[in-house]
Amino acid sequence: MIKVLVTGANGQLGSEISKIAGMFPEMEFSFTDVAELDIINSEKVAEFLNAFKPEYLVNCAAYTNVDKAETDLATATLLNATAVGILAEQTAKTGCRIIHISTDYVFNGQGPRPYKEDDQVDPQSAYGITKLKGEVLCRKFNPESLIIRTSWLYSTFGNNFVKTMVRLGNEKPEIGVIADQIGTPTNAADLALAILTIISSVSSGKKPFISGIYHYSNEGVASWYDFTKAIFEIAGINCQVKPIATEDYPSPVQRPPYSIMNKSKIKLIFGLQIPHWRDSLNEYFKYKI
């Protein structure tokens, strides 16, 4: 039995992992959030690891309020960086591998092509800066680590862009959505399946465990405007979508204008098949809660 500890289990990704855990009977899971495990307390983390003895820790915990991070840097740093260092250091002591989730916000968004894992990082927001610090600490303290950067995550669980657009689309006859920021929407259900597939294939000896940084999003490209148009079309919402420029939408955060990620590495090494973002959006509306 492969023991897997999931931190941040009440968030979008952690909830999706919990939802499909039964598909992997060879795994025994412990799902924790702040009530069960304080990940900023090194002693508590050590105690938990020594009691449960996981072979993998999947860290889904994060401070994800991108706007608020600009004025709450201390808390964002604590969750996105300090806690990651603690988890990495303590898992290394017990021989536990760590899979840590990061973000496309580590890049400045000025790239001319999809970002590869070894491209220059240059975060432009407090959120991106703290997530990059977390990556550095993870690799520093636990060499047996996978860092998976993802983008535009949404889920049937929690709050996200899809749910917000559905609500606004049902409330208003017309909305303006940014059309000059380009990225890839990612259904958290797909990322959850990818993570557990990696653990399963490595543990069964089908694939090697090669530590390092990986990129994962759904396939394809979209602007927030394109994404919203697709949401309304699939959901049958009769609301006009007006394309607007980033400069027309005041925000305390400088978001990456271009954050397409190259996923060749994770597909090659772990043999993953990644769905197109529109197909996954269709699946979301089939099975949404």
C-alpha positions as CSV (number, residue, x, y, z in Angstrom):
1,M,0.0,0.0,0.0
2,I,1.4,3.4,-1.0
3,K,0.8,6.0,1.7
4,V,0.0,9.5,0.4
5,L,-0.4,12.6,2.5
6,V,-2.3,15.5,1.0
7,T,-2.0,18.9,2.6
8,G,-4.4,21.7,1.7
9,A,-7.0,19.1,1.1
10,N,-10.0,21.4,1.3
11,G,-9.0,23.5,-1.6
12,Q,-9.8,23.0,-5.3
13,L,-7.0,20.5,-6.1
14,G,-7.1,18.7,-2.8
15,S,-10.8,18.2,-3.1
16,E,-10.4,16.8,-6.6
17,I,-7.8,14.4,-5.4
18,S,-10.1,13.2,-2.6
19,K,-12.9,12.8,-5.1
20,I,-10.9,10.3,-7.3
21,A,-8.9,8.6,-4.5
22,G,-11.0,5.5,-4.8
23,M,-9.7,5.0,-8.4
24,F,-6.3,4.1,-6.9
25,P,-7.0,1.2,-4.5
26,E,-3.2,0.7,-4.1
27,M,-3.0,4.0,-2.2
28,E,-3.8,4.9,1.4
29,F,-4.6,8.6,1.8
30,S,-4.5,11.0,4.6
31,F,-6.2,14.3,3.7
32,T,-5.3,17.2,5.9
33,D,-6.1,20.9,6.1
34,V,-5.3,23.5,8.7
35,A,-7.6,21.8,11.3
36,E,-5.7,18.5,11.0
37,L,-2.2,19.7,10.4
38,D,-0.5,23.1,10.9
39,I,2.0,23.1,8.1
40,I,3.8,26.1,9.5
41,N,4.6,24.2,12.7
42,S,7.7,22.1,12.1
43,E,7.3,19.9,15.2
44,K,3.7,19.1,14.3
45,V,4.7,18.3,10.7
46,A,7.5,16.0,12.0
47,E,5.0,14.3,14.4
48,F,2.5,13.7,11.7
49,L,5.0,12.3,9.2
50,N,6.5,9.9,11.8
51,A,3.0,8.7,12.7
52,F,1.5,8.2,9.2
53,K,4.8,7.4,7.4
54,P,3.8,8.5,3.9
55,E,5.9,7.8,0.8
56,Y,4.5,10.8,-0.9
57,L,3.3,14.2,0.2
58,V,1.2,16.2,-2.2
59,N,1.2,19.8,-1.1
60,C,-1.9,21.6,-2.4
61,A,-1.9,24.2,0.4
62,A,-1.3,27.8,-0.8
63,Y,-2.3,31.4,-0.3
64,T,-4.0,31.9,-3.7
65,N,-5.7,35.3,-3.3
66,V,-3.5,37.1,-5.9
67,D,-4.9,40.6,-5.3
68,K,-4.8,40.4,-1.5
69,A,-1.2,39.0,-1.5
70,E,-0.1,42.5,-2.5
71,T,-1.1,43.9,0.9
72,D,-0.8,40.7,2.9
73,L,2.7,39.7,2.0
74,A,3.5,38.2,5.4
75,T,0.7,35.6,5.3
76,A,1.3,34.8,1.6
77,T,5.0,34.3,2.4
78,L,4.2,32.1,5.4
79,L,2.0,29.7,3.4
80,N,3.6,29.9,-0.1
81,A,7.2,29.8,1.0
82,T,8.0,29.1,4.7
83,A,5.5,26.2,5.0
84,V,6.9,24.7,1.8
85,G,10.4,24.8,3.3
86,I,9.1,23.1,6.5
87,L,7.3,20.4,4.5
88,A,10.3,19.8,2.3
89,E,12.8,19.6,5.2
90,Q,10.7,17.2,7.3
91,T,9.8,14.9,4.4
92,A,13.4,14.7,3.4
93,K,14.2,13.4,7.0
94,T,11.7,10.6,6.6
95,G,12.6,9.7,3.0
96,C,9.2,10.9,1.8
97,R,8.9,12.4,-1.7
98,I,7.1,15.7,-2.1
99,I,4.9,16.9,-5.0
100,H,4.5,20.6,-4.7
101,I,2.1,22.7,-6.8
102,S,3.3,26.1,-8.2
103,T,2.2,28.6,-10.7
104,D,2.7,30.3,-14.1
105,Y,3.0,33.6,-12.1
106,V,6.7,32.8,-11.6
107,F,7.2,34.2,-15.2
108,N,6.9,37.8,-16.3
109,G,4.6,36.9,-19.1
110,Q,6.7,38.7,-21.8
111,G,7.9,35.5,-23.5
112,P,7.6,34.9,-27.2
113,R,6.9,31.2,-27.0
114,P,5.5,28.7,-24.4
115,Y,7.5,28.7,-21.3
116,K,9.8,25.7,-20.6
117,E,10.7,24.6,-17.1
118,D,14.2,26.1,-17.3
119,D,13.3,29.5,-18.7
120,Q,14.2,32.6,-16.8
121,V,11.8,33.3,-13.9
122,D,10.8,36.8,-13.1
123,P,7.6,37.1,-11.0
124,Q,5.9,40.5,-11.2
125,S,3.5,40.1,-8.3
126,A,3.7,39.3,-4.5
127,Y,1.9,36.0,-5.2
128,G,4.4,35.0,-7.9
129,I,7.4,36.1,-5.7
130,T,6.2,34.0,-2.7
131,K,5.4,31.0,-4.9
132,L,8.9,31.1,-6.4
133,K,10.4,31.3,-3.0
134,G,8.5,28.1,-2.2
135,E,9.9,26.4,-5.2
136,V,13.4,27.3,-4.2
137,L,12.9,26.0,-0.6
138,C,11.3,22.8,-1.8
139,R,14.2,21.9,-4.1
140,K,16.8,23.0,-1.5
141,F,15.5,20.9,1.4
142,N,14.1,17.8,-0.5
143,P,16.0,16.7,-3.6
144,E,13.3,14.0,-4.1
145,S,10.7,16.6,-5.1
146,L,8.5,17.3,-8.1
147,I,7.3,20.9,-8.6
148,I,4.3,21.2,-10.9
149,R,3.5,24.6,-12.2
150,T,-0.1,25.0,-13.4
151,S,-2.3,27.9,-14.6
152,W,-5.9,29.2,-14.5
153,L,-7.1,26.5,-12.2
154,Y,-10.8,25.9,-11.8
155,S,-12.9,23.1,-10.2
156,T,-16.4,22.1,-9.1
157,F,-15.0,22.9,-5.6
158,G,-14.3,26.3,-4.1
159,N,-14.3,29.7,-5.8
160,N,-12.9,30.2,-9.2
161,F,-13.2,32.1,-12.5
162,V,-15.7,29.7,-14.0
163,K,-18.1,30.0,-11.1
164,T,-17.7,33.8,-11.0
165,M,-18.5,34.1,-14.7
166,V,-21.5,31.8,-14.5
167,R,-22.9,34.0,-11.6
168,L,-22.2,37.2,-13.5
169,G,-23.6,35.9,-16.7
170,N,-26.8,35.0,-15.0
171,E,-27.1,38.4,-13.3
172,K,-26.1,40.8,-16.1
173,P,-27.0,41.3,-19.8
174,E,-23.4,42.2,-20.7
175,I,-20.0,41.9,-19.2
176,G,-16.5,43.1,-20.2
177,V,-13.7,40.5,-20.0
178,I,-10.0,40.9,-20.6
179,A,-8.9,39.8,-24.1
180,D,-5.2,40.6,-24.1
181,Q,-4.0,38.1,-21.4
182,I,-3.3,34.7,-22.9
183,G,-3.0,31.4,-21.1
184,T,-4.5,28.0,-20.7
185,P,-7.5,27.1,-18.4
186,T,-6.8,24.0,-16.3
187,N,-9.5,21.8,-14.8
188,A,-8.2,20.7,-11.4
189,A,-9.8,17.3,-11.9
190,D,-7.3,16.7,-14.8
191,L,-4.3,17.8,-12.6
192,A,-5.5,15.6,-9.7
193,L,-5.6,12.6,-12.0
194,A,-2.2,13.4,-13.5
195,I,-0.6,13.6,-10.0
196,L,-2.1,10.3,-8.8
197,T,-1.2,8.7,-12.2
198,I,2.4,9.8,-11.7
199,I,2.6,8.3,-8.2
200,S,1.0,5.1,-9.4
201,S,3.2,4.6,-12.4
202,V,6.4,5.4,-10.5
203,S,5.4,3.1,-7.6
204,S,4.6,0.2,-9.9
205,G,8.0,0.7,-11.7
206,K,6.4,1.7,-15.0
207,K,8.0,5.1,-14.9
208,P,11.1,6.6,-13.2
209,F,10.9,9.2,-10.5
210,I,12.8,12.1,-12.0
211,S,12.8,15.1,-9.6
212,G,12.6,18.6,-10.8
213,I,10.2,21.2,-12.2
214,Y,7.4,20.3,-14.5
215,H,4.6,22.2,-16.3
216,Y,1.0,21.0,-16.4
217,S,-2.1,22.8,-17.8
218,N,-4.7,21.6,-20.2
219,E,-3.8,21.8,-23.9
220,G,-4.7,24.7,-26.1
221,V,-4.6,28.5,-25.7
222,A,-7.2,31.1,-24.7
223,S,-7.7,34.6,-23.5
224,W,-10.0,35.3,-20.5
225,Y,-12.5,36.6,-23.1
226,D,-12.3,33.3,-25.1
227,F,-12.7,31.3,-21.9
228,T,-15.7,33.3,-20.9
229,K,-17.3,32.9,-24.3
230,A,-16.9,29.1,-24.1
231,I,-18.3,29.0,-20.5
232,F,-21.4,30.9,-21.6
233,E,-21.8,28.8,-24.8
234,I,-21.5,25.5,-22.9
235,A,-23.6,26.6,-20.0
236,G,-26.3,28.1,-22.2
237,I,-26.0,31.6,-20.7
238,N,-27.4,34.4,-22.7
239,C,-25.0,37.2,-21.8
240,Q,-23.0,39.4,-24.2
241,V,-19.3,39.3,-23.7
242,K,-17.3,42.4,-24.5
243,P,-13.6,42.2,-25.0
244,I,-11.6,44.7,-23.0
245,A,-7.9,45.6,-22.5
246,T,-6.0,45.0,-19.3
247,E,-5.6,48.7,-18.9
248,D,-9.3,49.1,-18.8
249,Y,-9.6,46.8,-15.8
250,P,-8.0,48.3,-12.7
251,S,-6.1,45.8,-10.6
252,P,-3.4,46.0,-7.9
253,V,-1.6,43.1,-9.5
254,Q,0.4,42.9,-12.7
255,R,-0.8,39.6,-14.2
256,P,1.3,37.8,-16.9
257,P,0.0,38.9,-20.4
258,Y,1.3,35.6,-21.8
259,S,1.6,32.5,-19.7
260,I,1.4,29.5,-22.1
261,M,3.5,26.7,-20.7
262,N,5.3,23.9,-22.6
263,K,4.2,20.6,-21.3
264,S,6.5,18.3,-23.3
265,K,8.6,17.3,-20.3
266,I,5.8,15.9,-18.1
267,K,4.2,14.2,-21.1
268,L,7.4,12.5,-22.1
269,I,8.7,11.4,-18.7
270,F,5.4,10.3,-17.2
271,G,3.5,9.3,-20.4
272,L,0.6,11.6,-19.6
273,Q,-2.3,12.3,-22.0
274,I,-3.6,15.9,-21.5
275,P,-7.1,16.9,-22.6
276,H,-7.8,20.2,-24.4
277,W,-9.1,22.9,-22.2
278,R,-12.4,23.1,-24.0
279,D,-13.0,19.4,-23.7
280,S,-12.3,19.6,-20.0
281,L,-14.7,22.6,-19.6
282,N,-17.4,20.4,-21.2
283,E,-16.6,17.7,-18.6
284,Y,-16.9,20.3,-15.8
285,F,-20.4,21.2,-16.8
286,K,-21.4,17.6,-17.2
287,Y,-20.4,16.8,-13.6
288,K,-20.4,20.1,-11.8
289,I,-21.9,20.1,-8.3
